[in-house]
């Protein structure tokens, strides 16, 4: 059974193989196995940082954990396994996310209460619900900021000094970034329609089981309207888009998803991670509506091999939700007023854009290669699906090409989608329509929405 270890620091191998001299450098954190030629050269001594080891002596030191060059505390002395976390640890992290948000909310509430006392000399000026409604934006901003710090600290401890390789902070490239931006509006239409359908079913369910209506107090979509009334658009984007994009991607794509996909494969790993991502949003309707979006974010992560890919998608989605919340007072367009259904044609066109866009992104998927001493390219294949980057020198990131036919199909579907939105927008009655201004208690003159459609303003669920 091979012994697996990590280099403690920069290691230079000087190896004689069949009287031939070979030298290579390896960086800290790179994994080695006693089965590999670098550590197991029959009859050949090894010089490691100017210290000489015979192969058998090196294996003994690895097993005892006494090697000054290698450490075995981070990797079990057994068959090499894909990185975690596994499912049990992932569940602990999932519960920990709720704990972190609760702690951050309590800290923020205490700080705001202390500020209230300093300003007015008392905390009894208004009731607690009134105080929270009055300070909802400050509460959200403080809670998001503290949660981001705590999550980044916790994930950093979990990954240790190899966190840069584990997350892969390399650039995704301008082509994927542009493509992701193109996909935002179609994804918004799809999620918004799914949310409305789920909300209609939820309304029927709460009529049958009234106790379920307690979940309605956790609806982040309704909270978005309150937040938009208390903050300017730039501040709203910072709180709703920047904070969640970083904290949620760190925990779900960067940590939980990385381990589950590596251990359980793409289908199960992405499915379980996306379900957890949805559930953390609280309200069942919101949770189910964003599960698919979470899966898209994970595919973006795997195919771009960059943590910034899903962060960019997450940020743009929530930023658009913030803009839509602000624009609702100005227009009844179904793009910003989610009480207006977009219809089947735009919904189907949006799916076409997303499917072709994801195929294009898959064709552009990134990988890592390095040139060997023989002049050939060696492809990095860790043996499991991952977005991480390899440790060690010489590796370079490369991306595949996308045929011109795929690019043409993408822009064709985008054009059809845009035309469908224009057609839908032209069908929306103008506010000056006399039928729209009829008295609401006159059923003969007013145009009320069907009973299955909510008359409240709803924005796309922020993630």
N, C-alpha and C positions, 0 to 999 in steps of 0.2 A: 504494500500500500504506500503510495507516494507521500512524502512529507511536503506540505505547502507552507510557505513563509513569505513575509514581506520584507523588502529591503528597508533598513532603518534610515539610511541616507544614501547619497550618491555612491554607487558601487562600480568599480572598474574591474572587469574580468580580463585576466591575461591567461589564456588557455593554450596548452600545447596539445594538438591532436595529430597523431601520426607524424610527428616531427614538424607539423605546420603550426605557425603562430597565429592566434586569433585574439583580438582584443575588442571589447565592446563596453559601452557605458550604459548604466541603468539608473533611473531616478528613484527617489524615495517613494515608497508605497507600491512599487511594482511587485507583482507576485511571482514567485519562483517555485518550482517543484523539483524534488530530488530525482525525478525521472527525466528532467530536461538535460540536454547536453551541457548547458551552462553550469550545472551543479553536479553532473555525473558523467565524467569523462574517464573511461577506464584507463588506468595507468597514468593519468595526466594530473599534475599538481595545479592548484588554483591560487592565484594571487588576488586577494580581495583587500583593497585599501592597504597595500603593502604588507599584508599578513598572509602567510602561506598555510594552506590547508590541504590535506589529502581528502579525497572524496569521502572515504569512510568516516574520518574524523568530523567532517562537516555535517554529515547526516546525524552523527551521534549528538553533536552540539545542537542541531535543530530540534531533535527529539527531546533533549533536556531543557531547551529554552535558554541556553547559556551563550548563544552566539552573539558576539559584539557587533556583527554585521547585519544579522537578520533577527526578526522578531516573529514569534508564532502565537502571540496572545490574541491577535485579531483574526487569525484563521486557524481552524481546528486542524490537528494533525490527523487528517483522514482524507478521503476522496474529496476533491475540491467541489464545493456546492455553489450554485448561483447565489448572488447576494440577497439578503433579506431587505425588509422584514417579511417574514412569512405571515400566514393568516392570523395566528394568535396575536403576534406583536402588532399587526396592522389594526386589529380590533382595539387594542390598548391605545394606540395612537388616535384612532377615531373617537373614542371616548375622551381622550385627552384634549382634542380640539374643542369639545363642548366645555370642558373644565377651564381651558385657557380663556375662552370668550366670557365665561361667567366671572372669572377672576378679574379680567380686564374691565368688564362692565361695573363690577363692584368698586374697583379702584377709581374709575372715572366718576362714578356717582358720588363717592366720598369727596373727591377733589371739587366737584361742582357744588356740593352741599357746603363745603368750607368756604368757597367763594361767595355763595349766597349769604352766609353768616357775616362775612367781612363787608359785604355791600349793604345789607339791610339790618344787621344786628340780630337777626332771628332766622330760624328755619321754618317758622310757623306762618310765614306770610301767605303761603298758598299750600294746598294739599299736595301730597306726593304725586298723584297722577297729573295734576296741573303743572307741577314743577317739571316732570319728565316730558310732557308735551311741549312746554315752553323751551326746554333745553334739548330737544331730541337731536338736533344736528351736533351740538357739542358732545352729547353722549355718544353718538355714532362715531364722531371723529376720534374722541379719546379712546373708545373701545377698540377701534380698528388699529390705531397707532400702537397701543400697548400689546394687542394680540400679535401684530406683526413682529414686534421685538421679541416676544416670548417664543413664538413659533420658530423664528430664525435662530434663536439661541438653542432651542431644543433640537432642531434638525442638525445644527452645526455640531452639537455634542454627539449625536447619533452617528454622523459620518466621520467625525474626527478630522484629521489633517488632509484626508483625501476628498473632502467635500467638493472641491472644484471639479475633480474628475467624475465624481458620482453624479453631480447635477449637470455637468457639461455646460459651462458658461460661454462657450464659443458662439460666434455670430451665426445666425441661421442663413444669412445671405439676403440680398435685396429681393430676389425673385420670390422666395417663400413669403417674405414680409408683405410684398405687394399683393400676392395671391390671397393671403389671409385677410387683408383689408377688403378685397373684392367680395369675399365670402360673408362678411359681417351682416349685410342687409338681408341676403337670403336666409341666413341662419336665424336672424331676428324674426323674420316672417314665419318660419317654421316653428320656432319655439313659442311665439305669440299665439299662433293658431292652436297648437297643442295645449297651451295653457287655458285657452277659452273652452276647449272641449272638456278638459279635465275639470275645470271650474263648474261647468254645467252638471257634470256627473256628481261632483262633490256637493253641490247644492241639493240634489235629490237625495244623496246619502245622509246629509245632516238632517233632512226632514224626517227620515226614517229613524235615525239614531242621533237625537239632539245633542248628546254629550260630546259628539265629535266637533261641534261648533267651537269648542274651547281652543282648537288649533288656529282658529281665525285670528286670534290675537297675535300669532307668530308670523303673520303674512308680511314678508318683506316688500311685496309689491305695493301694498297699501301704504307702508311706511315711506316708500319712495316719494309719494305725493306730498307727505308732510315735510320731508327733507327738502324737496325742491322749493317749498314755500319759504324756507328759513335761510337758504344759502344761495349765493351766486353760482353760476354755472361752473367756473373754474374750481371753486371750493368743492362743489358737489362731485366733480369728476375726480378730484384728489381722494375724497373719502369713499366714494362708491366704486371707482374704477382702479385707482392705483393700489390702495391698501389690499382689497380682496384679491386682485390679480397676483400680487406677490405672495401673500400669506397662504392662500389656498393652493396655488401652484406648488409652493414649497412642500406642503404637507401631502397633497394628493398625487401630483405627478412626480415631484422630486423624491419623495420618500416612500409613501405607501404603494403607489403605482409601480415604482421601479422594482420593488421587491416582489410584488404579486405577479407582475408580468414575467419576471425572470424565473420565478418558482413554478407558476401555474400555466404559463403560456399566454398568448395574446387574447384569446376569446374570454377565458375565465378571469385573467388578470385585469383587463380593461373593464370587463363587465362589473366585477366586484368593486373596483376602484370608483367607477362612475356612479354606481349605486350609493356608495358611501358619500361621494361628493354631493349627490342630490339630497341625501338624508340630512346632511349638515345644515341645509337651508331651512329646516324646520317644518314649514307647512307642507302637508302631503302633496297638494297640487303643484306647488313650486318645485318640490323635490322631484316628482316624476317628470315635470316639464323640462328640466335641465339635465336629466341623465344622458340623453343623446348628445347634448352639447359637450358634456364632460368626456364622452367617448371620442368626439372629434378633437378635443384638446389633447387627448392622450396620443392619438394618431399623429397629430402635428408634432408632438414632442419626439416620438420615435422616428419619424421620417426626416425631421430637420436636424436631429441630433443636437438640439440646443434648448436649454431651459427657457430662453427668451422667446421661442416660438409660441408655446401655449400662453406665456405671460402676455404677449402681444395680442393674441386672440381674445383672451380674457379681458384685457384692458379695453380693447375696442368695443367689445360687446357691452360692457357695463357703461362705457362712455356714451355709447349710442342710447342706452336706456336713460341716462341722465339728460341728454339733449332732448329726447322725446318727452320726458316729464316736463321740461321747461316749455316746449313748443305746444303742448296741449292747449294752452290758453289762447293760442293764435290760430289754430287750424283744426279741422276735423278730418284731415287726411288719415287714412288707415295706417300710414307709416308711423305716425306719432300718437294717434288716438286709438288705443287698442280696443275701445268699445265698438269700433267699426271693423267688421270682418273683411279680410282682403279677398275672399272668394277662392274657388278651387283653382282657377287658372294661375294666379300668382303663386299659390301654394305649390302646385305641381312644377311650375317654372323654377321656383326656389330650390326644390329638390334636385332638379336637373343641374342647376349651377353648382350646388354643393357636391353632387356625385362626380361631375366632370372635374371640378376643382380638386377634390381629394385624389382622383386618379392622376391628375397632373402633378400634384405634390408627391405622390408615390413614385412617379417616374423621376422626380427630382431628388429622391431620398438620398441622404448623405451617408457616407461610410468613411473608413479610415484605412489608409495604405501607407506603406513605407518601402523604400528601395533597399533591397538586400545587397550584400557584398558582391553577389553575382550580377547585379544590375537589373534584377527582376523585381516586380512589385509584389509585396506580401500584403494580403488583405487581412485586417484584424477581424477575427471571428471568435468572440468569447464563448460561444456555445449556447447562448440564450439571447432572447430579444431584450434589447436595452438601448437607451439613449446616451449612456455614459461615454466618456472618452477614454482611450487607453493611456495608462501611465507609461513613462519611458520615453526616450528620445526617438526622433526620426519619423514619428507618425504625422501624417498630414490629412486634412479633411478634404474629401472630394464629393461632388454631387453628380448625379446622373443627368442625362439630357432628356428633354421632353420633345417628342416629334411635333413638327409644325401643325400636323393635323389635329393633335390634341389641343394645342393652343388655339387653333381656329375654332374647334368645337366649344372651347370654354367661352370665347368671346361671343360666339353665336348664342349660346344659352344665356349669357349675361344680357345680350340685346333683347332676347325674347322676354326675359324677366323684367327688364326695364319697361318694355312696351306694355306688359301686363299691368304693371303698377300705374302707368300713365292712364291706361284705360279705366282702371278701378278708381283712380282719383277723379276722373272726369264724371263718373257716375255718382259721386257724393253730392247730395243737394247742397247748394250754397246757403249760408246762414240767412240770406235775404228772402229765401223761399217762403211765401206766405204760409204754406202748410207747416213749416217748421216753427212759425211764430204763433200757431194756434194755441188756444188755451189748453193746458194739459188735462183739464177735466172734461174736455169736449172730445169724446172718442171718435166722433164723425169727422173731425177736422185735423186732429193731431196724428202725426206719424210716429207711433211708438214702436220700439224694437220688439221682435218676437219675445215671448215669455222666456225662452231658453237662453236669450242673450242678456248679459249683464249691462245695465245702463250706466254703470260706474266707469270712470276713466281708469284704465289699466295700462300700465307700461310693460314693456318686455321685462321678464324677470331678470334682475341683476344676479350675476353669479357670485 
